[in-house]
Amino acid sequence: MPVESIFHRLEALLPKVQKPIQYVGGELNSTVKDWDSADVRWALMYPDAYEVGLPNQGVAILYEILNELPATLAERTYAVWPDLEALMRAEGVPQFTVDAHRPVRAFDVLGLSFSTELGYTNMLTALDLAGIPLRAVDRGDDDPIVLAGGHAAFNPEPIADFLDAAVLGDGEQIAIAVSEVVREWKAEGRPGGRDELLMRLAESGGVYVPKFYDVDYHPDGRIKRVAPNRPGVPWRVHKHTVMDLDEWPYPKKPLVPLAETVHERFSVEIFRGCTRGCRFCQAGMITRPVRERSITTIGAMVENGIKESGFTEVGLLSLSSADHSEIGEVAKGLADRYEGTNTSLSLPSTRVDAFNIDLANEFSRNGRRSGLTLAPEGGSERMRKVINKMVTEEDLIRTVTTAYSQGWRQVKLYFMCGLPTETDEDVLGIADLAKKVIKAGREVTGSRDIRCTVSIGGFVPKPHTPFQWAGQADHETVDRRLKALRDSLRGDKEYGRAIGYRYHDGKPSIVEGLLSRGDRRVGAVIRAVWEDGGRFDGWSEHFSYERWMSAAEQAGVDVDWYTVREREENEVLPWDHLDAGLDREWLWQDWQDAVSGAEVEDCRWTPCYDCGVCPTMGTEIQIGPTGRKLLPLTVV
C-alpha cells in the first residue's frame, strides 16, 4: 500500500515558522519514486538544519546511488528547528522527508550521517518526532533500522543504545549491500523478525550491531573487554574502502537548494584519504589510503555537474586538494576550459607547503582574488613538530608574501588551541606569526591595506589517531590562553588593527571530547541533555555547557575522566573492536614520537611507515601522474 504524503498537515504550520521554504522540497534534481515500486526504502538524514545538511556530500552521493537502483527508494530528512518542532508536537505531525513528505517511520532504514558528534541530540528529536522508540531494544519489526555512518560512526559507543547498526568508512558499496540484505529478508517473509535481519547484517563483518556486543568494566571504570554475545558475530568490524573512485563519479545530478545553504557550489571530490600524517586529524587517519580521481574523470564530473545544476562555482574537495599529483594540470585545464564564462573554481583545502602562486592564479583566473585560507595549526615550530604539521615559519611567510604580491589582500590563518604538550608561549607565538605576516605583506606591496584573520579552534582528541590517548586541555586553560592571545593582538598599535581574531571558547570542545571518546555510559548524558531541551548543539546560540554538565552529574558520569585524563598504552579503548585498518602499535609509537617532536614523512612519496592500512584492508595508495590532459570542451 502506498504511504501518503503528510504535506497537507504540514503546510498549515509553515506560515508560523522561520524559513518555511527549507521544508517544502522540490529542489532541482530531487527524486520522488513510486512507493509501491520499491522493495527497500531509505530515509537519509544529516542531523542538522537543511542549510547545513543539503550540501553534505555523503548524503547526496548515497541519495543518488540508492535511487539509481530499480527496486530501492531514498528520500531525505533534516533536523527541524525548535519552532516547527513545537508545532509538530502540538498538531501530531511526524518527522517527514522533504522529497515526498512521507513519515520517516514508514521507511525500512533510517540512515544517519554524522560528521560531528554534536548532532546526537538532533537524532533523538527526529526519532521521537517520527514515533520510533529512542532505545534500539524497544523497537519492533515495523520500526526502521536506525543505521549510522560518517566519521563519528568510528566510535558510535556513546549512541549505541539508540542505534541498531553502524557502518565504518566509504558508503557507496555497503549501502547497496545493506539494501540487498533487507530486500532478501523482506522477500522471504521477514523470518526471525528484526533480530534475524540485524544478525544477517552483522555476520557479514561489515556492519556493527551494538546489541550483539557486551561491554565489561574494571572496578575503576576502565573497559575490561568488548565481546560478541552470540555465535556468528565477528570480534572486530572492519571499515569499507572504495578502491576505484573513477567508477563512482557521484554526484551526477547535484541537488540545487531552494533556501540559502552554507555552500552554494558544485563540489567534486578529487581524491579521498590523506597520508600527511597530521596527528590530530581523524579524517586523515580513518580515510587512508590515498585514492585519486583521474584528471579526465574530474573534468567530466565538473562539466556534467555544471550542466545539470547551473552552479557557477566549482569546489575541488579533498582533505588537502593541492596534494593531488596532477593538481597543476587540473587547475590549468579547468581554467582554460571555463575562461570567459561565469564559472569560477575554488580550492577550499590548501596546505601552506603545497600551495604555489601559479596554482592560485589558475584558480582565480576566472573569479576574484578574495581571501586565502591557510592552516599552520600550531603557533610555534615546536608545536608544529608535535602535531606533524611540517610547515616552517619561512614556508608561511614566503607563501603569504607571494600571495600579497600577486594581488591578494586578505589571508586567513587557522590554528588550534589546547594541543598536547602546548604551553602559553606556543599560543602567544600565533600573535608573533600574524604580525610577521602583516609586516611582510606591507613590505612587498608598499601598502597598509593588508589584512590577516586569525581563527582558533579548540583541539579535541579523536579516536583512531595518535592523540587518542592524550589528555584534553581543560576549558579554563584554553580560555586563559585565548584571552592572552587576544590581548597580545589587540594591544599592538602597529599591527593590531590589521589582524582579525575569531575563536571558539573551550567549553564546546569539552563536550565534543566527552562524545568523541565516550563509551556506552555517556548515552545517559545525551538522553538527559535532550530531555532538558538540548537541540542543535553545534550552533553556539543553542549550545549550553551548563546543561551538559548538569546532565553528566545526573547520570553519574565524570566528565574529566573522559576528557582531561591521559590513557595508558594498554587501556581498552571504547572503539578498539572497530577496525579502521590502523595498527594500534603504530599509533602508539606515533604518539611517543609526537611527545619527542619526531616528524614523519608523507608515505605517498616515501617508503611505507607501516601504519597497517594497506595490508590490513587489502588496499594500496593510488596516485598519478597519469600524463593525461583535459581537452577543451566541444562547443556545439
C-alpha positions as CSV (number, residue, x, y, z in Angstrom):
1,M,0.0,0.0,0.0
2,P,1.4,3.5,-0.8
3,V,2.3,5.7,2.1
4,E,0.5,9.1,1.8
5,S,2.2,12.5,2.0
6,I,1.6,14.4,5.2
7,F,2.2,17.7,3.4
8,H,-1.4,18.9,3.8
9,R,-0.9,18.7,7.5
10,L,2.5,20.3,7.5
11,E,1.5,23.1,5.1
12,A,-0.8,24.7,7.7
13,L,2.2,25.1,10.1
14,L,4.7,26.6,7.7
15,P,3.4,30.3,7.8
16,K,4.1,30.2,11.6
17,V,7.8,29.3,11.3
18,Q,11.1,30.8,10.2
19,K,12.5,29.8,6.8
20,P,9.5,27.6,5.8
21,I,11.0,27.0,2.4
22,Q,13.5,24.6,3.8
23,Y,10.7,22.1,4.5
24,V,8.9,22.1,1.1
25,G,11.3,20.0,-1.1
26,G,11.0,20.0,-4.9
27,E,14.6,21.0,-5.5
28,L,16.1,20.7,-8.9
29,N,17.4,17.1,-9.3
30,S,15.5,15.8,-6.3
31,T,13.8,12.4,-6.8
32,V,10.4,11.2,-5.9
33,K,9.8,7.5,-6.7
34,D,6.6,5.5,-6.5
35,W,6.3,3.9,-3.1
36,D,5.0,0.6,-4.3
37,S,7.7,0.2,-7.0
38,A,10.3,-0.1,-4.3
39,D,11.2,-3.2,-2.2
40,V,13.6,-1.3,0.1
41,R,13.0,2.3,1.2
42,W,15.7,4.5,2.9
43,A,15.2,7.8,4.7
44,L,18.6,9.6,4.7
45,M,19.3,12.1,7.4
46,Y,22.0,14.7,8.0
47,P,21.1,15.5,11.6
48,D,21.3,19.3,11.3
49,A,19.4,22.1,9.6
50,Y,18.6,22.0,5.9
51,E,21.1,24.8,5.2
52,V,23.9,22.6,6.6
53,G,22.6,19.2,5.6
54,L,21.7,19.7,1.9
55,P,25.3,20.4,0.7
56,N,26.7,17.3,2.6
57,Q,28.5,15.2,0.0
58,G,28.0,11.9,1.8
59,V,24.2,12.1,1.9
60,A,24.0,13.5,-1.6
61,I,26.0,10.6,-3.0
62,L,24.0,7.9,-1.3
63,Y,20.8,9.5,-2.3
64,E,21.7,9.2,-5.9
65,I,23.2,5.7,-5.8
66,L,20.2,4.3,-3.9
67,N,17.7,5.9,-6.2
68,E,19.5,4.5,-9.2
69,L,18.7,1.0,-8.0
70,P,15.4,-0.1,-9.7
71,A,13.7,-1.5,-6.6
72,T,15.2,0.9,-4.0
73,L,13.9,4.3,-3.0
74,A,15.7,7.0,-1.0
75,E,14.4,10.3,0.4
76,R,16.0,12.9,2.6
77,T,15.1,14.3,6.1
78,Y,16.7,17.0,8.1
79,A,16.5,18.4,11.7
80,V,13.6,20.7,12.1
81,W,14.1,24.0,14.0
82,P,12.6,24.2,17.5
83,D,9.7,26.5,16.3
84,L,8.5,23.8,13.9
85,E,9.2,21.0,16.4
86,A,6.8,22.6,18.9
87,L,4.1,23.0,16.3
88,M,4.6,19.4,15.0
89,R,4.2,18.1,18.6
90,A,1.1,20.1,19.2
91,E,-0.6,19.0,15.9
92,G,0.7,15.4,15.9
93,V,2.7,15.9,12.7
94,P,5.5,13.3,12.4
95,Q,9.1,13.6,11.2
96,F,8.9,13.8,7.4
97,T,11.0,13.6,4.3
98,V,11.4,16.7,2.2
99,D,11.1,14.8,-1.1
100,A,7.6,13.3,-0.8
101,H,6.7,14.3,2.8
102,R,6.3,10.7,3.8
103,P,6.5,9.9,7.6
104,V,10.0,8.6,8.4
105,R,8.7,5.7,10.5
106,A,7.3,4.1,7.3
107,F,10.8,3.5,5.8
108,D,12.8,0.4,6.1
109,V,16.1,2.1,7.0
110,L,16.8,5.5,8.7
111,G,20.4,6.2,7.7
112,L,22.1,9.0,9.6
113,S,25.4,10.6,8.5
114,F,27.4,12.0,11.5
115,S,30.2,14.4,10.6
116,T,30.3,15.6,14.2
117,E,29.2,14.2,17.5
118,L,27.2,17.4,18.3
119,G,24.3,16.2,16.1
120,Y,23.4,13.4,18.6
121,T,20.6,15.3,20.3
122,N,19.1,16.1,16.9
123,M,19.0,12.4,16.1
124,L,16.9,11.9,19.3
125,T,14.5,14.7,18.3
126,A,14.0,13.1,14.9
127,L,13.4,9.6,16.3
128,D,10.9,10.9,18.8
129,L,9.0,13.0,16.3
130,A,8.9,10.0,14.0
131,G,7.4,7.8,16.7
132,I,10.4,5.5,16.7
133,P,11.4,4.3,20.2
134,L,14.6,6.0,21.3
135,R,16.2,2.8,22.5
136,A,17.0,0.2,20.0
137,V,15.9,-2.6,22.3
138,D,12.4,-1.2,22.4
139,R,11.8,-1.2,18.6
140,G,9.6,-3.7,16.9
141,D,9.5,-5.2,13.4
142,D,7.6,-2.3,12.0
143,D,10.3,0.3,13.0
144,P,13.1,1.3,10.6
145,I,16.6,0.0,11.2
146,V,18.5,3.0,12.6
147,L,21.9,3.0,10.9
148,A,24.7,5.4,11.5
149,G,27.6,6.3,9.2
150,G,30.1,9.2,8.8
151,H,33.3,10.0,10.6
152,A,31.7,10.0,14.1
153,A,30.5,6.4,13.5
154,F,34.1,5.2,14.0
155,N,33.2,5.5,17.7
156,P,29.4,5.0,17.9
157,E,29.5,3.8,21.5
158,P,28.0,6.9,23.1
159,I,24.9,6.4,21.0
160,A,25.0,2.6,21.0
161,D,21.7,2.5,22.9
162,F,19.9,4.4,20.2
163,L,21.4,2.7,17.1
164,D,20.5,-0.6,15.6
165,A,23.7,-0.6,13.5
166,A,26.6,1.4,12.2
167,V,28.9,1.2,9.2
168,L,32.5,2.4,9.0
169,G,34.2,4.1,6.0
170,D,33.0,4.6,2.5
171,G,29.3,4.2,2.0
172,E,28.9,3.7,-1.7
173,Q,29.2,-0.1,-1.8
174,I,28.0,-1.0,1.7
175,A,24.7,0.9,1.2
176,I,23.9,-1.3,-1.8
177,A,24.9,-4.4,0.1
178,V,22.7,-3.4,3.1
179,S,19.8,-2.8,0.7
180,E,20.2,-6.3,-0.7
181,V,20.2,-7.9,2.7
182,V,17.0,-6.0,3.6
183,R,15.3,-6.9,0.3
184,E,16.1,-10.6,0.7
185,W,14.8,-10.7,4.3
186,K,11.6,-9.0,3.3
187,A,11.1,-11.2,0.2
188,E,11.4,-14.3,2.5
189,G,8.6,-13.0,4.7
190,R,10.7,-11.3,7.4
191,P,11.8,-14.6,9.1
192,G,13.0,-14.2,12.7
193,G,11.9,-10.7,12.8
194,R,14.1,-7.7,13.5
195,D,16.8,-9.8,15.3
196,E,17.3,-12.0,12.2
197,L,17.7,-9.0,9.9
198,L,20.3,-7.5,12.3
199,M,22.1,-10.8,12.5
200,R,22.3,-11.1,8.7
201,L,23.9,-7.6,8.6
202,A,26.3,-8.4,11.5
203,E,27.5,-11.7,10.1
204,S,29.0,-10.0,7.0
205,G,31.6,-8.3,9.2
206,G,30.9,-5.0,7.6
207,V,28.0,-3.8,9.8
208,Y,28.4,-3.2,13.5
209,V,25.3,-4.1,15.6
210,P,25.9,-2.8,19.2
211,K,23.3,-5.1,20.8
212,F,25.3,-8.1,19.8
213,Y,28.3,-7.0,21.9
214,D,28.7,-6.8,25.7
215,V,31.0,-4.4,27.5
216,D,32.6,-5.5,30.7
217,Y,34.3,-2.9,33.0
218,H,37.1,-2.9,35.6
219,P,36.2,-1.6,39.1
220,D,38.0,1.7,38.4
221,G,35.7,2.3,35.4
222,R,38.1,1.4,32.5
223,I,36.8,-1.1,30.0
224,K,37.8,-4.7,30.6
225,R,36.7,-6.1,27.2
226,V,34.1,-5.8,24.4
227,A,32.9,-9.2,23.3
228,P,30.3,-10.7,21.0
229,N,27.3,-12.1,22.9
230,R,26.2,-14.7,20.3
231,P,27.8,-17.0,17.8
232,G,28.5,-15.8,14.3
233,V,29.2,-12.2,15.3
234,P,32.7,-11.1,14.4
235,W,35.1,-9.9,17.2
236,R,36.1,-6.9,15.0
237,V,34.1,-4.9,12.5
238,H,36.1,-3.5,9.5
239,K,35.7,-0.3,7.6
240,H,34.8,-0.1,3.9
241,T,37.1,1.3,1.3
242,V,36.1,2.2,-2.3
243,M,39.3,1.5,-4.4
244,D,38.3,3.0,-7.7
245,L,36.8,6.4,-7.4
246,D,36.5,6.7,-11.1
247,E,33.8,4.0,-11.0
248,W,31.8,6.2,-8.6
249,P,31.6,9.7,-10.2
250,Y,28.9,11.0,-7.9
251,P,27.0,13.3,-7.5
252,K,26.0,13.2,-11.2
253,K,22.8,15.3,-10.6
254,P,23.6,17.7,-7.7
255,L,20.8,18.9,-5.7
256,V,20.2,22.7,-6.1
257,P,18.8,24.1,-2.8
258,L,15.7,26.3,-2.6
259,A,16.8,28.0,0.6
260,E,20.2,29.5,1.3
261,T,22.8,26.9,2.4
262,V,26.3,27.1,3.8
263,H,27.9,26.1,0.5
264,E,26.4,27.4,-2.8
265,R,28.6,25.4,-5.2
266,F,29.0,22.2,-7.1
267,S,31.7,20.1,-5.3
268,V,33.9,17.4,-6.8
269,E,35.9,15.2,-4.6
270,I,39.3,14.9,-6.4
271,F,40.8,12.3,-4.1
272,R,39.9,10.5,-0.9
273,G,42.3,9.8,2.0
274,C,45.4,11.6,3.3
275,T,48.8,10.3,4.3
276,R,50.3,13.6,5.5
277,G,50.2,12.1,9.0
278,C,48.9,15.1,11.0
279,R,48.5,13.5,14.4
280,F,45.3,15.4,15.4
281,C,43.4,14.7,12.2
282,Q,40.9,11.8,12.4
283,A,39.7,12.3,8.9
284,G,43.2,11.8,7.5
285,M,43.8,8.6,9.5
286,I,40.4,6.9,9.0
287,T,40.2,7.5,5.2
288,R,43.6,6.0,4.3
289,P,44.9,5.1,1.8
290,V,45.0,8.0,-0.7
291,R,42.9,7.3,-3.8
292,E,43.0,9.9,-6.6
293,R,40.4,10.5,-9.2
294,S,41.9,10.7,-12.7
295,I,42.2,14.1,-14.3
296,T,39.7,13.0,-17.1
297,T,37.1,11.9,-14.6
298,I,37.4,15.2,-12.7
299,G,36.9,17.1,-15.9
300,A,33.9,15.0,-16.9
301,M,32.3,15.5,-13.4
302,V,32.8,19.2,-13.5
303,E,31.3,19.5,-17.0
304,N,28.3,17.3,-16.1
305,G,27.7,19.0,-12.7
306,I,27.6,22.5,-14.1
307,K,25.3,21.4,-16.9
308,E,22.9,19.6,-14.5
309,S,22.9,22.2,-11.8
310,G,23.6,25.6,-13.1
311,F,26.0,26.3,-10.3
312,T,28.6,29.0,-11.2
313,E,31.2,27.9,-8.6
314,V,33.0,24.6,-8.6
315,G,34.9,23.4,-5.5
316,L,37.6,20.8,-5.8
317,L,37.4,19.0,-2.5
318,S,39.6,16.6,-0.5
319,L,41.5,16.8,2.8
320,S,44.4,18.6,1.1
321,S,43.4,19.3,-2.5
322,A,46.7,20.9,-3.6
323,D,48.3,17.4,-2.9
324,H,46.7,15.8,-6.0
325,S,49.5,14.6,-8.1
326,E,48.2,16.4,-11.2
327,I,46.6,19.4,-9.5
328,G,48.6,21.8,-11.7
329,E,47.2,20.2,-14.9
330,V,43.7,20.0,-13.3
331,A,43.8,23.7,-12.5
332,K,45.1,24.9,-15.8
333,G,42.8,22.6,-17.8
334,L,39.7,23.7,-16.0
335,A,40.8,27.4,-16.1
336,D,41.4,27.2,-19.8
337,R,38.1,25.4,-20.3
338,Y,35.9,27.9,-18.5
339,E,37.8,31.2,-19.2
340,G,35.4,33.8,-20.3
341,T,32.4,32.1,-18.7
342,N,30.8,32.9,-15.4
343,T,32.2,29.6,-13.9
344,S,34.7,30.1,-11.1
345,L,36.9,27.4,-9.4
346,S,37.8,27.1,-5.8
347,L,40.3,25.0,-3.8
348,P,38.8,25.1,-0.2
349,S,41.5,23.0,1.4
350,T,45.1,24.2,1.0
351,R,48.3,23.4,2.9
352,V,50.9,26.1,3.2
353,D,53.6,23.8,1.8
354,A,51.5,22.5,-1.1
355,F,50.3,26.0,-2.2
356,N,52.1,27.8,-5.0
357,I,51.1,31.0,-6.7
358,D,50.8,29.5,-10.2
359,L,48.1,27.3,-8.8
360,A,46.4,30.2,-7.1
361,N,46.5,32.3,-10.2
362,E,44.9,29.5,-12.3
363,F,42.0,29.1,-9.7
364,S,41.4,32.9,-9.6
365,R,41.8,33.4,-13.3
366,N,38.0,33.4,-13.9
367,G,37.0,34.7,-10.5
368,R,38.2,37.2,-8.0
369,R,41.0,37.2,-5.5
370,S,39.0,37.1,-2.3
371,G,40.5,35.5,0.8
372,L,43.2,32.9,1.0
373,T,42.9,30.4,3.9
374,L,46.0,28.5,5.2
375,A,46.2,26.2,8.2
376,P,49.6,26.2,10.1
377,E,47.6,24.7,13.1
378,G,50.4,25.3,15.6
379,G,51.7,28.7,16.7
380,S,55.3,27.6,17.1
381,E,57.8,25.5,15.3
382,R,58.0,23.1,18.2
383,M,54.2,22.7,18.3
384,R,54.0,22.0,14.6
385,K,56.6,19.2,15.0
386,V,54.4,17.7,17.8
387,I,51.4,17.5,15.5
388,N,53.5,16.6,12.5
389,K,52.4,19.6,10.5
390,M,55.7,20.2,8.8
391,V,55.3,23.9,8.0
392,T,58.1,26.3,8.9
393,E,57.7,29.9,9.6
394,E,59.7,30.6,6.5
395,D,57.3,28.5,4.4
396,L,54.4,30.6,5.7
397,I,56.0,34.0,5.2
398,R,57.1,33.0,1.7
399,T,53.7,31.9,0.7
400,V,51.8,34.9,2.1
401,T,54.4,37.3,0.7
402,T,53.9,35.8,-2.8
403,A,50.1,35.9,-2.4
404,Y,50.1,39.6,-1.3
405,S,52.4,40.5,-4.2
406,Q,50.0,38.8,-6.6
407,G,47.0,40.9,-5.6
408,W,45.6,39.1,-2.5
409,R,44.8,41.5,0.4
410,Q,43.2,39.1,2.9
411,V,44.8,36.0,4.4
412,K,43.1,33.7,7.0
413,L,45.2,31.6,9.2
414,Y,43.7,28.7,11.1
415,F,45.2,27.4,14.4
416,M,44.2,25.1,17.3
417,C,44.5,25.7,21.0
418,G,44.8,23.0,23.6
419,L,47.1,20.7,21.7
420,P,49.2,18.1,23.6
421,T,52.3,19.5,25.3
422,E,51.1,23.0,24.4
423,T,52.4,25.9,26.6
424,D,51.3,29.6,26.9
425,E,54.3,30.6,24.8
426,D,53.2,28.3,21.9
427,V,49.8,30.0,21.8
428,L,51.3,33.5,22.0
429,G,53.5,32.5,19.1
430,I,50.4,32.8,17.0
431,A,50.3,36.6,17.6
432,D,54.0,36.9,16.6
433,L,53.3,34.9,13.4
434,A,50.3,37.0,12.5
435,K,52.3,40.3,13.0
436,K,55.1,39.0,10.7
437,V,52.5,38.1,8.1
438,I,51.2,41.7,8.1
439,K,54.7,43.1,8.1
440,A,55.7,41.0,5.1
441,G,52.5,42.0,3.2
442,R,53.1,45.7,3.8
443,E,56.7,45.5,2.7
444,V,56.0,43.6,-0.5
445,T,53.0,45.7,-1.6
446,G,54.1,49.1,-0.2
447,S,50.5,49.4,1.2
448,R,49.0,49.3,4.6
449,D,45.8,47.9,3.2
450,I,46.7,44.3,4.2
451,R,44.5,42.1,6.4
452,C,45.1,38.9,8.3
453,T,42.4,37.0,10.2
454,V,43.5,34.5,12.9
455,S,40.9,31.8,13.5
456,I,41.3,29.5,16.5
457,G,39.5,26.2,17.2
458,G,39.7,24.1,20.3
459,F,41.6,20.8,20.0
460,V,39.6,17.6,20.7
461,P,41.5,14.2,20.8
462,K,39.8,11.8,18.4
463,P,39.6,8.0,18.1
464,H,41.9,6.2,15.7
465,T,44.5,8.9,15.9
466,P,47.9,9.0,17.7
467,F,46.3,11.5,20.1
468,Q,43.5,9.1,21.1
469,W,45.5,8.5,24.4
470,A,46.1,12.2,25.1
471,G,44.6,14.2,27.9
472,Q,42.5,17.1,26.7
473,A,43.2,20.6,27.9
474,D,40.6,21.8,30.4
475,H,38.4,24.7,29.2
476,E,39.8,27.1,31.8
477,T,43.3,26.6,30.4
478,V,42.1,27.1,26.8
479,D,40.1,30.2,27.6
480,R,43.0,31.7,29.6
481,R,45.4,31.2,26.6
482,L,42.9,32.5,24.1
483,K,42.4,35.7,26.3
484,A,46.2,36.2,26.5
485,L,46.4,35.8,22.7
486,R,43.6,38.3,22.1
487,D,45.2,40.9,24.4
488,S,48.6,40.4,22.6
489,L,46.9,41.1,19.2
490,R,44.7,44.0,20.3
491,G,47.4,45.6,22.3
492,D,49.8,46.0,19.4
493,K,49.4,49.6,17.9
494,E,51.4,48.8,14.8
495,Y,49.7,45.6,13.6
496,G,46.7,45.0,15.9
497,R,44.1,46.8,13.7
498,A,45.1,44.8,10.7
499,I,44.6,41.4,12.4
500,G,41.1,40.0,12.9
501,Y,40.6,37.4,15.7
502,R,38.0,34.7,15.8
503,Y,37.9,31.9,18.3
504,H,35.7,29.3,20.0
505,D,35.9,29.1,23.8
506,G,36.9,25.9,25.4
507,K,33.6,24.7,26.7
508,P,32.1,23.2,23.5
509,S,35.4,21.3,22.9
510,I,35.0,19.6,26.3
511,V,31.5,18.4,25.4
512,E,32.8,17.2,22.0
513,G,35.6,15.5,23.7
514,L,33.2,13.6,26.0
515,L,31.2,12.5,23.0
516,S,34.2,11.7,20.8
517,R,36.0,9.3,23.3
518,G,33.0,8.3,25.4
519,D,31.6,4.8,25.9
520,R,28.1,3.5,26.3
521,R,27.7,5.1,29.7
522,V,27.7,8.5,28.0
523,G,24.4,7.6,26.3
524,A,22.6,8.5,29.5
525,V,24.1,12.0,29.4
526,I,23.0,12.6,25.8
527,R,19.4,11.5,26.6
528,A,19.3,13.7,29.7
529,V,20.5,16.7,27.7
530,W,17.9,16.1,25.0
531,E,15.1,15.7,27.6
532,D,16.2,19.0,29.1
533,G,15.7,20.7,25.7
534,G,19.1,20.2,24.1
535,R,19.0,20.7,20.4
536,F,21.4,21.9,17.7
537,D,24.5,21.7,20.0
538,G,26.8,22.6,17.1
539,W,25.2,26.1,17.0
540,S,26.6,28.5,19.6
541,E,23.3,30.1,20.2
542,H,21.7,26.8,21.1
543,F,24.6,25.2,23.0
544,S,24.5,25.1,26.8
545,Y,27.6,23.9,28.6
546,E,25.7,24.0,31.9
547,R,23.0,21.7,30.6
548,W,25.6,19.1,29.6
549,M,27.5,19.3,32.9
550,S,24.2,19.0,34.8
551,A,23.2,16.0,32.8
552,A,26.5,14.4,33.3
553,E,26.2,14.9,37.1
554,Q,22.7,13.5,37.0
555,A,23.9,10.4,35.1
556,G,26.9,9.9,37.4
557,V,29.4,10.5,34.6
558,D,32.7,12.1,35.5
559,V,33.4,14.4,32.5
560,D,37.1,15.0,33.4
561,W,37.7,11.2,33.4
562,Y,36.6,11.0,29.8
563,T,38.3,14.3,28.6
564,V,41.4,15.6,30.5
565,R,42.6,12.1,31.7
566,E,45.5,10.7,29.7
567,R,45.1,7.0,28.8
568,E,47.7,4.3,29.3
569,E,49.0,2.2,26.3
570,N,47.2,-1.0,27.2
571,E,43.9,0.5,28.3
572,V,41.0,-1.0,26.2
573,L,39.5,2.0,24.3
574,P,35.8,2.0,23.6
575,W,36.4,1.7,19.8
576,D,39.2,-0.9,19.8
577,H,36.8,-3.5,18.3
578,L,36.1,-1.2,15.3
579,D,38.9,-1.5,12.7
580,A,40.0,1.5,10.7
581,G,42.9,-0.6,9.4
582,L,45.4,1.3,11.5
583,D,47.9,-0.7,13.6
584,R,47.4,0.1,17.3
585,E,51.1,-0.2,18.0
586,W,52.0,2.2,15.1
587,L,49.5,4.7,16.5
588,W,51.1,4.4,20.0
589,Q,54.6,4.8,18.6
590,D,53.5,7.9,16.7
591,W,52.1,9.3,20.0
592,Q,55.5,8.8,21.5
593,D,57.1,10.4,18.5
594,A,54.8,13.4,19.0
595,V,55.9,13.9,22.5
596,S,59.6,13.8,21.4
597,G,58.9,16.1,18.4
598,A,59.9,13.5,15.8
599,E,58.4,14.1,12.3
600,V,57.0,11.5,9.9
601,E,57.1,12.0,6.1
602,D,54.1,11.5,3.8
603,C,54.2,7.9,2.6
604,R,52.8,8.9,-0.8
605,W,56.3,9.9,-1.8
606,T,58.5,8.0,0.6
607,P,58.8,4.3,1.8
608,C,55.9,2.8,3.8
609,Y,55.7,3.6,7.5
610,D,53.7,0.5,8.4
611,C,50.5,2.2,9.6
612,G,48.8,-1.0,8.7
613,V,46.1,0.1,6.4
614,C,47.2,-1.2,3.1
615,P,47.9,-4.9,4.2
616,T,45.0,-5.0,6.6
617,M,42.4,-3.7,4.2
618,G,43.9,-5.2,1.1
619,T,44.3,-1.8,-0.4
620,E,47.1,0.4,-1.8
621,I,47.8,4.1,-2.4
622,Q,46.5,5.1,-5.8
623,I,48.1,8.3,-7.3
624,G,49.2,9.6,-10.7
625,P,50.5,11.2,-12.6
626,T,48.5,9.7,-15.5
627,G,50.0,12.1,-18.1
628,R,46.6,12.9,-19.5
629,K,45.4,16.4,-20.2
630,L,42.0,18.0,-20.1
631,L,40.8,18.7,-23.6
632,P,38.8,21.9,-24.3
633,L,35.0,21.4,-24.4
634,T,33.5,21.0,-27.8
635,V,31.2,23.9,-28.5
636,V,28.0,22.8,-30.2
